[in-house]
């Protein structure tokens, strides 16, 4: 069987790690695997290390450019005609239009699309009616050309099947191989943070996160409410590992509030999971999510988590109310953070029991069955 994975960008991100892990695993299964992506270095570099064929398409971009979209369909169609793939697995909203690239071909591959969160059609997305309306039309039309639709979490599945946008779909949780997760000790991670931030953090309470500095991740919630949280935790520091289009905005907000010695943006780091044990609490304040790779990495660490009650976050923490807060509710956030301080050991023990539900082996077997089903 020959499989083609398609994703918009090749930079560091959860969806890219998802594609990389599936590509590597199916190659080990003995399948022929290739990958298509747009700008970025991370994914292509990792694929090269694993001797997996990849193609760069300059038409794949995170934007609403109609010309790019049409050009992408044309480029993908040419690739499909020359390679005779059995399965084309589309990832990210910009790739969905590629579902029509095999139209009128004599030998059509099975088209699979995975929702890594709902993005523009999520109920918590920016209240821009026009964007939501156009995005809804886009998904309704192009999902018709997809053979299999996959959701990462229950909430996203229920929202779109309930609306009638998707008739038949499956839920397959993201997963990781614990053998790929090499964490630094808490002491070593703290030492690194102290050097990177220029502040002795050995006795501080660190709330940390790893993720893109973008609207979805909602890190401005932490910035805006930092002083309120610090009233309850005087030795509080916040560290975010990641980069993105909102970096300068967040930096400006941090400086305006005078918290630059307490709130640190450390930039993008490869294998950022290695530093998780240096946090006292891992947090995701996202407006919307699928099943975040970074959250699964946190579940495999020795650190409790506190995440917004959206998307796949409830799935990953097993519905544990101690580790879920209502989106943008600072009082609930502070209350849950206090409970975590009091029950850290039992919460971490709870998370240990969840790990097997989010394993790469389980995820890969589910996709293998999906690909092979007639």
N, C-alpha and C positions, 0 to 999 in steps of 0.2 A: 504494500500500500504506500502511495506517495501523498504526503500531507504538506500543504502550504499554510503557514501562519502569517497573518497580515496585521500590522499594527501601525498607528500613525507616526509615532516618534521612536527614536532609538536611544533617547536619553535615559537617565536613571529614574525609575518609577515602578510602582507596584505592578502595573500591567505589563511592563517590559520584563520584570522578574518572572511573572506568570508565563509569558511566552517562552522565555529562556528555559525555565524549568520543564515545561511540557516538551519543548523541542529536544532537550537533552534526554529526557526520559524515553520519548518515542524512538529516538535513535538507538537507545539501549535495547528497546523492544525489537529492533531489527527493521523498523520502518524507514522509508526514505523521507527525509525531513528537510524543508527549506523555509526561509523566512523573508518576508518583504517588510520594509519599514522606511520611514522618512528620516529627517535630520536627527543627528545625535551620534555619540560615539560608544556609549556604554554597551548597548545590546550587540552591536556589530563586533566589538572587541571580544566580548564573551563568546559569541558564536564562532568566531575565528579560532579561539582557544580550543573549542570543542569540535573543530573541523566540520561545521555545519554551513552549508551553502546559504548565502543571503544576497538580497538584491536591494539596492537603494533606489527609491522612486522619488524624484524631486517634486512630484505632484502631491505627495502625502504631506499635508500640513494641518495644524490646528487653526483653521479659520473657516469663514463662510464663503470663500471665493468659489463661485460657480465654475469658472474656467478650470481651476485646479481639480474640482470634483470630476468634471467631464474628462479631463486629461488623465486622471487617475483610473477611471473606468477603462479608457482606451489602453493605457499601459498594462493594466492588470489583465485585460482580455487577451492582449498579445502574448503575455506570459502563459496564460492558461492554455492557449491554443498550441503553444510550442512544447508544453511539458506534460500534458495529460495527467493532471493531479486527480486523485480520488476524493480528497477532502480539502476544502479551503476553509480555514478557520479565521473568521474576521473578529478583530478586537478593537474597541474604541469606536465612538459614534461616527467619526469621519470615514472609517473604512466600510461602514454599512452599505453605502452606495455601490460598493464593489460587488454586492450580491447580484446585480443585474449584468455583470460582465460576462457571465456564461450563457446569457440568453441566446437562444437560437443556435447554440453549439450542438453538434451531433452527440458528442460525449460530454455530458455535464457533470462536474464534480458535485459532491454533496456540500452544500453551503451551511456552515455553522456560525452563529453569531453569539458571543458572550457579552452580556451587560456587565461591565465593571462599574457598577453604580448607574444611576439614571441621568446624571449630568443635567442638561438643559430642561428635561421634562420632569425632574424631581420636584416634589411639592415645596421643597425648601430652597429651590433655586431663586435667584434674583427675580423680583416681581415685574419682569419686563414682559408684558402680555404678548407683544409681537414676536419676540424671540421664542417664547414658549409655544405659541400657536404654530409658527413655522416649523419648529423642531418636532412638534407632535405630528404634523402632516408628513414630515420627512420620515419619521419612524414608522408611521402607519403604512406608508406606501412601500418603503424598501424592505420592511420585515416580511412582506408577502413573497419576496423572492428568496427567502431563507428557508432551508429545510429543517433546521433544528435551532431553537432558541434556548439559551442557557442563562440562568440568573445565579448570582453568587449567594444570594440571601433570601430569606422568606419575605421580608417586608417589600422588597422590590418586586418579587414574583407576584405577591398578592395585589400590589398596586396596579400593575399593568394587565394582569389577567382579569382583575376585577373591573377595569375600565373597558375591557374588550379589545385593547390594542394587540394583545397576544392571546391566541386561543389555546395553544398547546406549548408547554415549555417544561424544562427540568431545572432543578436546583442542584448545583454542584459547588460545594464549598472550595475556596482556595486552600492550598496546602503547601507545606514546606517539608524538606528533608532535614530532620534534626542534626544529621551528620554534617550539613553545610553551615550550621550555626555555631560559630566559635566566639563565645563571649569573653570579654576581658573581665577580670575580677572587679568587684566594686571599688576596691582601693586603687587599682591601676586606672580604671575609667575616671575616677575622681581626680587622680593626679593629672591625667590628660586634660580634663576640663579646667583645672586650675591654671595650667600653663596656657591653654588656648584663650581663656577669658582674662588672664592677668590678675586673678583674684583667688585667694585661698578659699576653696570651697569644701574643705575637709569636714567642717562642722555645720554646713548649711543643709537646709531641706530643699532638695532639687526636684522641681516638677519639670519633666522633659518630654520632648516629642521629636519624631523624625517625619518629615514630609515636605511637600512642595509649599512654598510661600505663595499661596494663591487663594482666591475667593472661597473655593470649596473647603479648604482646611480651617478657615475661620479663626486664624491665630490672633486677629485683632480683638477677639473676645478676651483673651488672656491679657493683652496689652491694656485695653480699656479698664479692666477690672483688677489690675495688678495690686493697686493700693488696698482694695477691699479684701483681697485674699491675704495680703501681708499683715493686715490687722489681726488676723487669726493665726498666722504662722510668721512670726517676726523674723526668723532666719531664712525666709523664702528666697530662692533664686529660680529663674526660669531659663531653660536652655532649649533651643530649637535647632536641630540639625537638618539642613535642607536649603534649597534656593528656589527662586521663582520670580515671576513678574511683579510680585508685591514686595520684594525685598526693600526697595528704597522707601516705599510707603510705610512699612513697618518700622524701618530705621528712623524715619522722621517722627513717627508717633512716639516711639520710645524716647527719643531726645526731648520732645515737647513735654513729656510727662516727667522727665528727669530721672528715669529709671535705668539709664544705660549701665550702671554698675550692678544692676540686679537682673536684668533681662538681656540675654545674649543670643545673637543669631550667628551660629558657627559656620554657616555655609554648607554646601553639598559635600558629602563624604561617602566614598565607596564603602560598602559593607558597614553602613552606619549602625546596624544592629549590634555590632561588637561593643558599643558603649552603653547599652541599655542598663546594665547592672549598676552604672554610676548614678542612675536616677533613683529617687525615693518613690516616685510615682510616674508612670508613663501616661500621657494624656493625648487624646484626640478630641478636638472641639469642633469637628467637621459639621458643616451644614448638610452634607449628604455624602454617602459612601456606598461602595459595594462591600466586599470583605477585604479590608486593607491588609496588605502584606505586612506593613509595619506593626499592625496590631497583633497579627499572628506571631511575629518575631518577639513581641513583648510577652505574649502568653508562654512562649518557650523560655523566657528569661526568668529571673528570680524576683521580678518587680510587679507589684499590683498595678492595675490600670484604672483610669477614670475617663470614660468616653461618652460622647453625646449619644442619646437614644435615637439614632437614625440608621437607616440602611442595614448593613450587615453587622454593625457593632453589637447589637443584642445577641445575634447568633454566636459570635466569637466568645463572649463572656458567659454564655449559657443562660442568658436572661437574668444574671446576677444584679439585682437592684443596687447593691453596694457600689458597683463599678459603672453604673449608668446615671447620667444626669440629663435633665430635660434641656434641650437645645437653648442656649443663650440665657439660661436661668442661673444667675450668679449665686443666689441664695442656696439653690439646690447643689450647685457645684461645691460651694464651701462646706455645706453640711456633709456631702458625700466624702469630701477630702478629709474631713475630721474623722469620719467613721473608718476610713481606710487606715488612718494613723492608729486607731484603737484596735483594729482587727487585721493588721497586715499579714500575720502568719497564716491565719485561716483562709484569707482571700487568695494568697499565693497557692496554698494547698488546693483550693477549689480550681484554680486555673491549670494546675498540673494535670488534673483529671480530664481536662478538655482537649489536651494536645492531640490525642489520637484522632479526633474528629477533623483535624486540620492538617493532615499529613499529605505529603506529595504522593505517596503510594496510593492512598485512597482516591485522591483527585484524578490521578492518571488512569487508574482502572475504570473510573466512571466515564472519562472521556473516551477511553479505548472502546468501551461497550457502545457508546454513542456513535463513534465513527464507523463501527463495524455493522451496526444495525441497518438492515435494508429498509 
